[in-house]
């Protein structure tokens, strides 16, 4: 799916899982969580500079240099985590190194491993954002599973692909993207303070 579709589907899913509150103060916090969900919904694409996440997060690293940059970052994090006995830093290093040696959709970022890893870090350091992160990242994996497929058992062989649509197709751009926007709009309009 396209980045805009991932964002729209993630936002709509979050609005269904966690409906907007009726209090304006709570709505502002909910809006912040919605933004986190939208970021998480494209986070799996960090390893490809052609994607929305890749353009935002590492725009200055050219595509051909991305594997080298991720490898170096991964090795530095592994070394630092090992030297200072910080397991989560080592885990980040292995994650980046895995993304560096894999193709875009065959990396840990597009597997349940990436979902687990990001949710674990979120739970440990910002647990109030666990539901938005989980919702956004999971919707990315599901929407990729119905287009190109995802490595369900990374690093082991095995793909999950349910060929419903193709990336950048009519269903991607119109049905999923605008359908999700309609769902999100409906959820927000259900609030009583408007």
Protein Blocks (a to p, Z undefined) as FASTA:
>chain_A
ZZklmmmmmmmmmmmmmgcdfbfklmmmmmmmmmmmmmmmmmmmmmpmkbmklmmmmmmb
cfklmmmmmmmmmmmmmmmmmmnopaklmmmmmmmmmmmmpcfklcfklcfklmmmmmmm
mmmmommlmmmmmmmmmmmmmmmmmmnopafkbcbecdddddfbcehiaklmmmmmmmmm
mmmmmmmmmpmkZZ
